[in-house]
Amino acid sequence: MTIKNLKDLYLDQLKDLHSACKQSMPVVTDLGRAAQSKELTEALIAGNQGISRGMEVLAELCNRHGVDPTGEHCKGMEGLVFEARKHGIDTDYADADARDAAIITQYQRMAHYAIAGYGCVRTFANRLGLDADAGALQECLDHTWEGDRRMTKIAESGVNMAAVDGK
């Protein structure tokens, strides 16, 4: 696809975000299984529900504009998923709290990628006068920020402190 204007870029980025969400869901599920903290596991389950909802919104927006949401592969998220598996699941941890801290780190890296993506496409939608699209994307952005803040709270309220001594 040749990108000729902001609308083309907007549609390309919607598809890229859809791919990013699709790739992140299985690893978030696996991170939830690997987590020791019940609070962290619950946050990861909620995160996956948010990712799923985001995929629905992105697919709906793509369909509204006549493009296939599955026509892209996000290489950026591919790398983040690889890192999440490597550091959050496959690494041998002697301490479960240290693993939980790593899981939070990896989830937040993926969330920050999504935050950047949603922020950009929301801004494109605003510039293009696509108010309904912008509103839906703002909701996705807000939800992703909330998930990120929840992970920070879990890290700061116990996981990181428990991981300090490897207890």
C-alpha positions as CSV (number, residue, x, y, z in Angstrom):
1,M,0.0,0.0,0.0
2,T,1.3,3.4,-0.9
3,I,0.5,6.0,1.7
4,K,-0.6,9.1,0.0
5,N,-2.0,11.2,2.8
6,L,-2.9,11.2,6.5
7,K,-6.0,9.1,6.0
8,D,-3.9,6.4,4.4
9,L,-1.4,6.6,7.3
10,Y,-4.3,6.5,9.8
11,L,-5.8,3.3,8.2
12,D,-2.3,1.7,8.1
13,Q,-1.7,2.5,11.7
14,L,-5.1,1.1,12.8
15,K,-4.2,-2.2,11.1
16,D,-0.8,-2.1,12.8
17,L,-2.4,-1.6,16.2
18,H,-4.8,-4.4,15.6
19,S,-1.9,-6.7,14.8
20,A,-0.1,-5.5,18.0
21,C,-3.1,-6.3,20.1
22,K,-3.6,-9.7,18.5
23,Q,0.1,-10.6,19.1
24,S,0.1,-9.4,22.7
25,M,-3.0,-11.4,24.0
26,P,-1.4,-14.9,24.1
27,V,1.7,-13.7,26.0
28,V,-0.4,-11.6,28.4
29,T,-2.3,-14.8,29.2
30,D,0.9,-16.7,29.7
31,L,2.3,-13.9,31.9
32,G,-0.9,-14.2,34.0
33,R,-0.3,-18.0,34.4
34,A,3.3,-17.4,35.5
35,A,2.5,-14.7,38.0
36,Q,2.5,-15.5,41.7
37,S,0.6,-12.5,42.9
38,K,-3.2,-12.9,42.7
39,E,-3.6,-9.2,42.3
40,L,-1.2,-9.3,39.3
41,T,-2.9,-12.2,37.8
42,E,-6.3,-10.4,38.0
43,A,-4.7,-7.3,36.5
44,L,-3.4,-9.3,33.6
45,I,-6.8,-10.9,33.0
46,A,-8.3,-7.4,33.0
47,G,-5.6,-6.3,30.7
48,N,-6.4,-9.0,28.2
49,Q,-10.0,-8.1,28.3
50,G,-9.0,-4.5,27.5
51,I,-6.8,-5.7,24.7
52,S,-9.7,-7.7,23.3
53,R,-12.0,-4.7,23.4
54,G,-9.4,-2.6,21.7
55,M,-9.1,-5.2,18.9
56,E,-12.9,-5.0,18.5
57,V,-12.8,-1.2,18.3
58,L,-9.9,-1.3,15.8
59,A,-11.6,-3.9,13.6
60,E,-14.8,-1.9,13.7
61,L,-13.0,1.3,12.7
62,C,-11.1,-0.5,9.9
63,N,-14.4,-2.0,8.6
64,R,-16.1,1.4,8.7
65,H,-13.4,2.7,6.4
66,G,-13.4,-0.4,4.1
67,V,-10.1,-1.9,5.1
68,D,-9.2,-5.4,6.4
69,P,-7.9,-5.0,10.0
70,T,-5.8,-8.2,9.6
71,G,-3.7,-7.0,6.7
72,E,-0.7,-5.9,8.7
73,H,2.0,-7.5,10.9
74,C,3.4,-5.3,13.7
75,K,7.1,-6.0,13.9
76,G,7.4,-3.7,17.0
77,M,5.0,-5.8,19.1
78,E,6.6,-8.9,17.7
79,G,9.8,-7.9,19.4
80,L,8.1,-6.9,22.6
81,V,6.3,-10.2,22.8
82,F,9.6,-12.0,22.3
83,E,11.1,-10.0,25.2
84,A,8.1,-10.6,27.4
85,R,8.4,-14.4,26.9
86,K,12.1,-14.3,27.4
87,H,12.2,-12.2,30.6
88,G,8.7,-12.9,32.1
89,I,8.2,-16.6,31.3
90,D,11.3,-18.4,30.1
91,T,13.9,-17.0,32.5
92,D,14.6,-19.2,35.5
93,Y,13.8,-17.2,38.6
94,A,14.7,-18.4,42.1
95,D,12.3,-15.9,43.5
96,A,8.6,-15.6,42.5
97,D,8.4,-11.9,43.5
98,A,11.3,-11.1,41.1
99,R,9.5,-12.9,38.3
100,D,6.3,-10.9,39.1
101,A,8.4,-7.7,38.9
102,A,9.7,-8.8,35.5
103,I,6.2,-9.6,34.4
104,I,5.0,-6.1,35.3
105,T,8.0,-4.7,33.4
106,Q,7.2,-6.6,30.3
107,Y,3.5,-5.9,30.4
108,Q,4.1,-2.2,30.8
109,R,6.5,-2.1,27.9
110,M,3.8,-3.6,25.7
111,A,1.2,-1.2,27.2
112,H,3.4,1.8,26.5
113,Y,3.7,0.7,22.9
114,A,-0.1,0.6,22.7
115,I,-0.4,3.9,24.4
116,A,1.9,5.5,21.8
117,G,-0.1,3.9,19.0
118,Y,-3.6,4.8,20.3
119,G,-2.4,8.4,20.9
120,C,-1.1,8.8,17.4
121,V,-4.2,7.3,15.7
122,R,-6.5,9.3,17.9
123,T,-4.7,12.5,16.9
124,F,-4.9,11.5,13.3
125,A,-8.6,10.9,13.6
126,N,-9.0,14.3,15.2
127,R,-7.1,16.0,12.4
128,L,-9.2,14.2,9.8
129,G,-12.4,15.3,11.5
130,L,-13.4,11.7,12.4
131,D,-14.9,12.6,15.7
132,A,-16.6,9.2,16.4
133,D,-13.3,7.4,15.6
134,A,-11.4,9.8,17.9
135,G,-13.8,9.2,20.7
136,A,-13.5,5.4,20.4
137,L,-9.8,5.6,20.3
138,Q,-9.6,7.9,23.3
139,E,-11.5,5.3,25.3
140,C,-9.0,2.7,24.3
141,L,-6.2,5.0,25.2
142,D,-7.8,5.8,28.6
143,H,-8.3,2.1,29.3
144,T,-4.7,1.3,28.4
145,W,-3.4,4.1,30.6
146,E,-5.5,2.7,33.5
147,G,-4.0,-0.7,33.0
148,D,-0.5,0.8,33.1
149,R,-1.3,2.7,36.3
150,R,-2.7,-0.4,37.9
151,M,0.5,-2.3,37.2
152,T,2.6,0.6,38.7
153,K,0.4,0.4,41.8
154,I,0.9,-3.4,42.1
155,A,4.7,-2.9,41.7
156,E,5.0,-0.1,44.1
157,S,2.6,-1.5,46.8
158,G,4.4,-4.8,47.3
159,V,5.9,-6.7,44.4
160,N,9.0,-4.7,44.0
161,M,9.6,-4.5,47.8
162,A,9.1,-8.3,48.2
163,A,11.6,-8.9,45.3
164,V,14.3,-6.8,47.0
165,D,15.4,-9.6,49.3
166,G,14.4,-12.5,47.2
167,K,12.0,-13.9,49.8
